[in-house]
């Protein structure tokens, strides 16, 4: 009988027999992993490089290459940061205001670092 991945995980690790408090703590540990910090720092770095290196080169030295390379990289990292904020807000039961400020911080140059190191 094929249980699928979720069924296999539940039966193998007997997760369905854990109390709810243990399940939520397991979930929190996963989303407080270094991956969120890594994405936040990478997003901030790409934003600062784009803002202070690539854009000035584009407008003052007529060099488009920096924006063509860093623009999509920053875009992917920004979307990943937003995704991680939403996942973390669900895992840690943030209010809608906390989630809003976590997403808004992604627009600010150093905002994601504050959110990643919080808590």
Buried (B, 14 or more C-beta within 10 A) or exposed (E): EEEEEEEEEBEEEEEEEEEEEEEBEEBBEEBBEEEBBEBBBBBBBBBEBBEEEBBEBBEEEEEEEBBEEBBEBBEEBBEBBBEBBBBBBEBBEBEEEBBEBBBEBBEEEEBBBBBBEEE
